[in-house]
C-alpha cells in the first residue's frame, strides 16, 4: 500500500487527494441541486455542502483510495 501518491515527480499525501476529490464531487452535486432548485428545501445550503463534502471524502477514502 503506497503511503504517498505520485503526480509527475510531486508526492502528495492520499488524504489531500481524497479531500480534493470530495470537494469537487460536492461542488458538482451542489450545482446539480441548484439547477433542479432543490436547495430551496434546505434551511442552510452551506451546511449541506459541508456535509456532502465530508460524505464524499469518507466514501472515496474507504472505497477508491485507501487512506
Steps between C-alpha positions, in 0.01 A plus 500: 500500500659831396531767762519782244355558153735604223380766252788572265790518745281656771404281794164574661345346810194287423276701732568817300399327176191344659390830660545684169293241315235518773477878463476475121221241519314705762533810282358313200214369714428853624484623140254222418289579806492869404397424142217278621410766759511247782708730719186693589398208721816533714509753779881528481640404156855576613478234770366256242808571285731437794316177585515382137871570482557300820286211373676491163842522666422205725356292216791566267746434781338169585421369153740644243817632661579340835619757748 
